[in-house]
Amino acid sequence: MSKRPSKTIWHARHRGMMMGKINLIIPDKLEKEFREAIFKRFGMKRGNISKAIEEAIRDWIKKQK
């Protein structure tokens, strides 16, 4: 029996978006600072970490161009 994808993945696939996965290990202090910054900017809602990581990646890419 296969596992059903999450609603986020299901919606992304049906909108024609491909989703990638990155496994990342960062120091505890950096993770704590990042989570605090997310809380201050977006609040404590499910999915805000993903939103913040996507934003950080987009900003990094823009700076590299």
Secondary structure by P-SEA (a helix, b strand, c coil): cbbbbcaaaaaaaaacbbbbbbbbbbcaaaaaaaaaaaaaccccccaaaaaaaaaaaaaaaaaac
